Amino acid sequence: METTLSGRIWKFGDNVNTDDITPSPYLTITDPSELAKHVMENLNPEFAGGVQKGDIIVAGRNFGCGSSREHAPVALKAAGVSLVVARTFARIFYRNAINLGLPVLESQELVDLVEEGEEIKADIERGEITVSSGKIIKTNPLPENVLGILEAGGLISKVRRILEAGE
């Protein structure tokens, strides 16, 4: 798995809840690519049509608060988002994202140092984010077991691999 991710930033503020990420009228949709057509539409109607594979969300505090719906990280991943970096995450969103194969990093300072549309590079294994000025922001690197889950594409895929290998 590539642990260095580069992409264009989409910036959001504090307390982005799961209903902001995947609006409730679309919760009956089970196809991730269909969910992706509506992702973030309450906060930025241009997001779903403009997000490109590899783009990165940078946000404030408590990203993913609200309900425990898995639709939120599923829709972000299906839309092409490669990474979400926030000051803090709602605990359930954070775990759902990892379990579904969407990398997440916490950074207290990144949201204040970057602008929407800027390109950044993040090394999720080393816990380093390089902004366009060249400045490197340190974060907590993702642990080896979490990297293994992400490399497998999510927790279910990881468990399947373990069971198939007879470990």
The 8 nearest C-alpha neighbors of each residue, nearest first, counted from 0:
[[1, 150, 2, 149, 151, 146, 147, 3],
 [0, 2, 3, 4, 150, 122, 123, 124],
 [1, 3, 123, 122, 124, 0, 4, 121],
 [4, 2, 122, 121, 1, 123, 5, 120],
 [3, 5, 121, 120, 2, 122, 6, 81],
 [6, 4, 120, 119, 121, 53, 3, 118],
 [5, 7, 54, 53, 118, 55, 119, 8],
 [6, 8, 118, 54, 116, 117, 55, 119],
 [9, 7, 55, 116, 115, 117, 56, 10],
 [10, 8, 56, 115, 57, 55, 116, 7],
 [9, 11, 57, 115, 58, 56, 8, 12],
 [12, 10, 58, 57, 59, 9, 13, 56],
 [13, 11, 59, 58, 14, 15, 10, 60],
 [12, 14, 59, 60, 15, 61, 58, 62],
 [15, 13, 61, 62, 16, 60, 64, 12],
 [16, 14, 62, 63, 13, 19, 64, 17],
 [17, 15, 64, 63, 65, 19, 18, 14],
 [16, 18, 20, 63, 19, 65, 71, 21],
 [17, 19, 22, 21, 20, 16, 23, 65],
 [20, 18, 16, 17, 39, 21, 41, 22],
 [19, 21, 39, 17, 38, 18, 71, 22],
 [22, 20, 18, 38, 71, 19, 17, 39],
 [23, 21, 18, 24, 19, 25, 20, 41],
 [22, 24, 25, 26, 18, 21, 27, 19],
 [25, 23, 22, 26, 27, 21, 28, 18],
 [26, 24, 23, 27, 28, 22, 34, 21],
 [27, 25, 23, 28, 24, 70, 22, 21],
 [26, 28, 25, 29, 24, 23, 34, 30],
 [29, 27, 26, 25, 30, 34, 33, 31],
 [28, 30, 31, 27, 34, 26, 33, 70],
 [29, 31, 33, 32, 28, 34, 35, 74],
 [32, 30, 34, 33, 77, 74, 35, 29],
 [33, 31, 35, 34, 30, 77, 36, 78],
 [34, 32, 35, 30, 31, 36, 28, 37],
 [35, 33, 31, 74, 36, 32, 37, 28],
 [34, 36, 74, 78, 32, 38, 33, 37],
 [35, 37, 34, 33, 47, 38, 32, 48],
 [38, 36, 35, 40, 34, 47, 39, 21],
 [37, 39, 35, 21, 20, 40, 47, 36],
 [40, 38, 20, 42, 41, 19, 43, 21],
 [39, 41, 44, 43, 38, 42, 37, 46],
 [42, 40, 39, 19, 43, 44, 22, 20],
 [43, 41, 40, 39, 19, 44, 20, 11],
 [42, 44, 40, 45, 46, 39, 41, 47],
 [43, 45, 40, 46, 41, 42, 39, 47],
 [46, 44, 43, 48, 47, 49, 40, 50],
 [45, 47, 49, 43, 48, 50, 44, 39],
 [48, 46, 36, 49, 38, 50, 45, 37],
 [49, 47, 46, 45, 50, 36, 44, 51],
 [48, 50, 46, 47, 45, 51, 44, 78],
 [49, 51, 46, 47, 48, 54, 78, 79],
 [52, 50, 54, 79, 53, 49, 80, 78],
 [51, 53, 79, 54, 80, 50, 81, 78],
 [52, 54, 81, 6, 80, 79, 51, 55],
 [53, 55, 6, 7, 80, 51, 52, 81],
 [56, 54, 8, 82, 80, 6, 81, 83],
 [57, 55, 83, 9, 8, 10, 84, 58],
 [58, 56, 84, 10, 85, 110, 83, 9],
 [59, 57, 85, 11, 12, 10, 110, 84],
 [58, 60, 13, 12, 86, 85, 110, 11],
 [59, 61, 13, 87, 86, 62, 14, 85],
 [60, 62, 88, 14, 87, 89, 64, 13],
 [63, 61, 88, 15, 14, 64, 60, 89],
 [64, 62, 16, 92, 17, 89, 15, 88],
 [65, 63, 16, 89, 62, 61, 17, 14],
 [66, 64, 16, 17, 63, 67, 18, 89],
 [65, 67, 68, 17, 64, 16, 18, 63],
 [66, 68, 91, 69, 92, 65, 17, 64],
 [69, 67, 70, 66, 71, 17, 92, 95],
 [68, 70, 71, 72, 95, 73, 67, 92],
 [69, 71, 73, 68, 72, 74, 21, 26],
 [70, 72, 74, 69, 21, 73, 20, 17],
 [73, 71, 75, 96, 74, 70, 76, 69],
 [74, 72, 70, 76, 71, 75, 77, 31],
 [75, 73, 35, 77, 34, 71, 72, 76],
 [76, 74, 72, 78, 77, 80, 73, 71],
 [75, 77, 80, 73, 79, 78, 74, 72],
 [78, 76, 74, 79, 75, 32, 31, 35],
 [79, 77, 35, 75, 76, 80, 74, 50],
 [80, 78, 52, 76, 77, 51, 53, 81],
 [79, 81, 54, 76, 53, 75, 55, 82],
 [82, 80, 53, 55, 54, 79, 76, 101],
 [83, 81, 102, 55, 103, 80, 101, 56],
 [82, 84, 56, 103, 55, 57, 104, 85],
 [85, 83, 104, 57, 105, 103, 56, 58],
 [86, 84, 58, 105, 87, 59, 57, 106],
 [85, 87, 107, 106, 60, 59, 105, 58],
 [88, 86, 60, 61, 85, 105, 62, 59],
 [89, 87, 61, 62, 93, 90, 63, 60],
 [88, 90, 64, 61, 63, 92, 91, 62],
 [89, 91, 93, 92, 88, 94, 64, 63],
 [90, 92, 94, 93, 89, 67, 95, 63],
 [93, 91, 95, 63, 89, 94, 90, 96],
 [94, 92, 90, 96, 91, 95, 88, 89],
 [93, 95, 97, 91, 96, 92, 98, 90],
 [96, 94, 98, 92, 97, 93, 91, 99],
 [97, 95, 101, 99, 72, 93, 94, 98],
 [96, 98, 100, 94, 99, 101, 95, 102],
 [97, 99, 154, 153, 95, 96, 100, 94],
 [98, 100, 153, 96, 97, 101, 95, 154],
 [99, 101, 153, 149, 152, 97, 98, 96],
 [100, 102, 96, 97, 99, 76, 82, 103],
 [103, 101, 82, 97, 100, 83, 96, 149],
 [104, 102, 83, 82, 84, 101, 105, 93],
 [105, 103, 84, 83, 106, 85, 102, 138],
 [104, 106, 85, 86, 84, 87, 138, 107],
 [107, 105, 86, 108, 138, 109, 85, 84],
 [106, 108, 86, 109, 105, 85, 110, 87],
 [107, 109, 106, 111, 110, 112, 86, 136],
 [108, 110, 112, 111, 106, 107, 113, 136],
 [109, 111, 112, 108, 113, 57, 58, 59],
 [112, 110, 109, 108, 113, 114, 107, 59],
 [113, 111, 109, 110, 108, 114, 130, 136],
 [114, 112, 110, 111, 109, 117, 115, 130],
 [115, 113, 117, 116, 112, 10, 8, 110],
 [114, 116, 9, 8, 10, 117, 113, 7],
 [115, 117, 8, 7, 114, 9, 118, 10],
 [116, 118, 8, 115, 7, 114, 119, 113],
 [119, 117, 7, 6, 8, 131, 116, 130],
 [120, 118, 130, 5, 129, 6, 131, 7],
 [119, 121, 5, 129, 4, 128, 6, 130],
 [122, 120, 128, 4, 3, 127, 123, 129],
 [121, 123, 3, 127, 125, 124, 2, 126],
 [124, 122, 126, 2, 125, 140, 121, 141],
 [123, 125, 140, 122, 141, 126, 2, 146],
 [126, 124, 140, 122, 123, 127, 141, 139],
 [140, 127, 125, 138, 123, 139, 124, 122],
 [126, 128, 137, 122, 125, 136, 121, 138],
 [127, 129, 121, 136, 135, 120, 122, 130],
 [128, 130, 135, 120, 134, 119, 133, 121],
 [129, 131, 119, 133, 132, 134, 128, 135],
 [130, 132, 133, 119, 118, 129, 117, 134],
 [133, 131, 130, 134, 129, 135, 119, 113],
 [134, 132, 131, 130, 129, 135, 119, 128],
 [133, 135, 132, 130, 129, 136, 131, 128],
 [136, 134, 129, 128, 127, 133, 137, 130],
 [135, 137, 128, 127, 129, 134, 138, 109],
 [138, 136, 127, 126, 135, 128, 139, 106],
 [139, 137, 126, 106, 127, 140, 105, 136],
 [138, 140, 126, 141, 137, 105, 104, 125],
 [126, 141, 139, 125, 124, 123, 138, 142],
 [140, 142, 124, 123, 145, 146, 139, 143],
 [143, 141, 145, 144, 146, 140, 124, 147],
 [142, 144, 146, 145, 147, 141, 124, 148],
 [143, 145, 147, 146, 142, 148, 141, 149],
 [146, 144, 148, 147, 142, 143, 141, 149],
 [147, 145, 143, 149, 148, 144, 150, 142],
 [148, 146, 150, 144, 145, 149, 143, 151],
 [147, 149, 145, 153, 151, 154, 146, 150],
 [150, 148, 100, 146, 152, 153, 151, 147],
 [151, 149, 147, 0, 152, 148, 146, 153],
 [150, 152, 157, 148, 149, 153, 156, 147],
 [153, 151, 100, 149, 150, 156, 148, 99],
 [154, 152, 100, 99, 98, 148, 149, 156],
 [153, 155, 98, 157, 148, 156, 158, 99],
 [154, 156, 158, 157, 153, 159, 98, 99],
 [155, 157, 159, 154, 153, 158, 151, 152],
 [156, 158, 154, 160, 151, 155, 159, 148],
 [157, 159, 161, 155, 160, 156, 162, 154],
 [160, 158, 156, 162, 161, 157, 163, 155],
 [161, 159, 163, 157, 158, 162, 164, 156],
 [160, 162, 158, 164, 159, 163, 166, 165],
 [163, 161, 165, 159, 164, 160, 158, 166],
 [162, 164, 160, 165, 161, 159, 166, 158],
 [163, 165, 161, 162, 166, 160, 159, 158],
 [166, 164, 162, 163, 161, 160, 159, 158],
 [165, 164, 161, 162, 163, 160, 158, 159]]
